[in-house]
């Protein structure tokens, strides 16, 4: 678990996926390096009532630093990962190009952009690198590391579809926020955990967030 997971939150709908993913990674003992775009901050406030200060970030405003004893799936996931303590949490301002994730010499387990806005997607595939998030994604592509993009949009324009195609051709994994229903859905939390589980699968991180197809009930 020594290599950190790089994560970015941008201005697409679906902030709840990002919060749950961060919570699971942190309490499962994985180190996380996080950056949030200004639009990502706005979506977190609009959708979840979470008010962040990007220039003076406090992680406790985004995720709980203690584990909810009622969160059985998270507790099982922590046990699977043998996490004796939470992972380290580092935050980097979206304008800080001196952060580790901006350099290919700083290794990582992979990067997740969740949710991934259309503008961020376009910036990644064009290589414009107008902020730290786009630069970090470019680093992961050039270093042939895992880059997972989680867009959330419907319907899709031809330009958006083309950008997802270009991202895939460049080596990214495009994973739209499209939760399945085959694992036994009884609540919104089941749908959220489906997406988080599939993201964790891409990074080969063990979890107990959902029942897999073919597993006994």
C-alpha positions in Angstrom: 0.0 0.0 0.0 3.0 2.3 -0.3 2.1 3.9 -3.6 -0.6 6.6 -3.3 -3.8 6.7 -5.3 -4.1 10.1 -7.1 -7.7 11.4 -7.2 -9.4 14.4 -8.7 -12.9 15.8 -8.3 -14.2 18.0 -11.1 -17.4 19.7 -12.0 -19.7 16.9 -13.2 -22.7 15.6 -11.3 -22.0 12.7 -9.1 -20.1 14.1 -6.1 -21.4 11.4 -3.9 -19.3 8.8 -5.8 -16.2 10.8 -5.0 -17.0 11.2 -1.4 -17.7 7.5 -0.9 -14.6 6.5 -2.9 -12.3 8.7 -0.8 -13.8 7.4 2.4 -13.3 3.8 1.4 -9.7 4.4 0.2 -8.7 6.4 3.2 -10.1 4.0 5.8 -8.9 0.9 3.9 -5.3 2.1 4.6 -4.5 3.6 1.1 -2.6 6.8 0.8 -4.5 9.4 -1.3 -3.3 12.5 -3.1 -6.3 14.7 -3.9 -7.0 17.8 -6.0 -10.4 19.5 -6.6 -11.3 21.9 -9.4 -13.3 25.1 -8.7 -16.3 23.5 -10.5 -15.9 20.4 -8.4 -16.1 22.5 -5.3 -19.4 24.0 -6.6 -20.9 20.6 -7.3 -20.0 19.3 -3.9 -21.8 22.2 -2.3 -24.8 22.0 -4.7 -25.4 18.3 -4.5 -24.2 17.5 -0.9 -24.2 20.7 1.0 -20.4 20.4 1.5 -18.6 23.7 1.7 -14.9 23.5 0.9 -12.1 26.1 1.0 -9.7 25.1 -1.8 -7.1 27.5 -0.5 -7.3 26.2 3.0 -8.6 22.7 2.6 -9.8 20.6 5.6 -10.3 16.9 4.7 -12.7 16.5 7.6 -15.2 18.7 5.7 -15.3 16.1 2.9 -14.9 12.7 4.6 -15.4 11.4 8.1 -12.1 10.7 9.8 -13.6 8.0 11.9 -15.4 4.9 10.7 -19.2 4.6 11.1 -19.8 1.4 13.1 -23.1 0.9 11.1 -21.2 0.9 7.8 -20.8 -2.9 7.6 -19.6 -2.9 4.0 -16.8 -0.4 4.8 -15.8 -2.4 7.8 -15.6 -5.6 5.8 -13.5 -3.8 3.2 -11.1 -2.6 5.8 -10.7 -6.1 7.1 -10.1 -7.4 3.6 -7.3 -4.9 3.2 -5.9 -5.6 6.7 -5.9 -1.9 7.4 -4.7 -1.2 10.9 -5.0 2.5 10.4 -6.2 5.0 7.8 -4.0 5.9 5.0 -2.2 9.3 4.6 -4.3 12.1 3.0 -2.6 14.8 1.0 -4.4 17.7 -0.7 -2.9 19.7 -3.6 -4.4 22.9 -4.9 -5.5 22.7 -8.6 -3.1 25.4 -9.5 0.0 23.9 -7.8 2.1 22.5 -10.6 4.9 21.8 -8.1 3.0 18.9 -6.5 4.2 15.3 -6.8 1.4 14.3 -9.1 2.6 16.8 -11.7 5.8 14.8 -12.3 6.3 11.4 -13.9 9.2 10.7 -11.4 6.7 10.5 -8.5 5.1 7.1 -8.7 1.5 6.2 -8.0 -0.9 3.3 -7.9 -3.1 5.1 -10.5 -5.3 8.1 -10.9 -9.1 8.5 -10.8 -11.0 11.5 -12.0 -14.4 11.1 -10.3 -16.6 12.7 -11.4 -14.9 13.8 -14.7 -16.5 16.9 -16.3 -16.7 17.3 -20.1 -14.2 20.2 -19.9 -11.7 18.1 -18.0 -12.1 15.2 -20.4 -11.5 17.6 -23.3 -8.5 19.0 -21.6 -7.0 15.6 -21.0 -7.4 14.3 -24.5 -6.0 17.6 -26.0 -3.1 17.7 -23.6 -3.7 21.4 -22.7 -2.8 20.9 -19.0 -4.4 24.1 -17.9 -4.5 22.9 -14.2 -2.9 20.3 -12.0 -5.7 17.8 -12.6 -5.2 17.8 -16.4 -1.4 17.7 -15.9 -1.6 14.8 -13.5 -3.8 12.9 -16.0 -1.3 13.6 -18.8 1.5 12.2 -16.6 -0.4 9.0 -16.0 -1.0 8.6 -19.7 2.6 9.3 -20.7 3.9 7.0 -18.0 1.4 4.3 -19.0 -0.1 4.2 -15.6 -3.8 3.5 -14.8 -6.0 6.5 -15.5 -9.7 6.0 -14.7 -12.2 8.7 -15.9 -15.7 8.7 -14.5 -17.9 11.0 -16.7 -21.5 11.7 -15.9 -23.5 13.2 -18.8 -26.7 12.3 -20.8 -27.4 12.5 -23.6 -23.9 12.6 -25.2 -22.9 15.0 -28.0 -20.7 13.7 -30.8 -17.8 15.7 -29.5 -18.2 14.1 -26.0 -18.3 10.6 -27.5 -15.3 11.4 -29.6 -13.3 12.6 -26.6 -14.2 9.4 -24.7 -12.9 7.5 -27.7 -9.7 9.5 -27.8 -9.2 9.0 -24.1 -9.6 5.2 -24.5 -7.2 5.2 -27.5 -4.7 7.1 -25.3 -4.8 4.4 -22.6 -7.3 5.7 -20.2 -10.2 3.6 -18.8 -13.5 5.5 -19.4 -16.0 4.3 -16.8 -19.2 6.4 -17.0 -21.2 6.6 -13.8 -23.8 4.0 -14.9 -24.5 1.7 -11.9 -25.9 -1.7 -12.6 -28.9 -3.3 -10.9 -28.0 -7.0 -10.9 -26.3 -7.1 -7.5 -29.5 -6.6 -5.5 -30.4 -3.0 -5.1 -32.3 -2.0 -2.0 -31.1 1.6 -1.6 -29.2 4.5 -3.2 -26.2 3.4 -1.2 -26.2 0.1 -3.2 -26.0 2.1 -6.5 -23.2 4.3 -5.2 -21.2 1.4 -3.9 -21.6 -0.4 -7.3 -19.7 2.3 -9.0 -17.1 2.7 -6.3 -16.6 -1.1 -6.3 -16.0 -1.2 -10.1 -13.4 1.7 -9.7 -11.6 -0.3 -7.0 -11.6 -3.3 -9.2 -9.7 -1.4 -11.8 -7.0 -0.7 -9.2 -7.1 -4.3 -7.9 -8.1 -3.1 -4.4 -10.0 -5.8 -2.5 -13.5 -4.7 -1.2 -16.8 -6.0 0.1 -19.0 -3.2 -1.3 -21.2 -5.3 -3.6 -22.2 -8.9 -4.3 -20.5 -10.1 -7.5 -22.4 -11.8 -10.3 -22.5 -15.5 -9.7 -21.7 -15.3 -6.0 -24.1 -16.9 -3.6 -26.6 -14.6 -2.0 
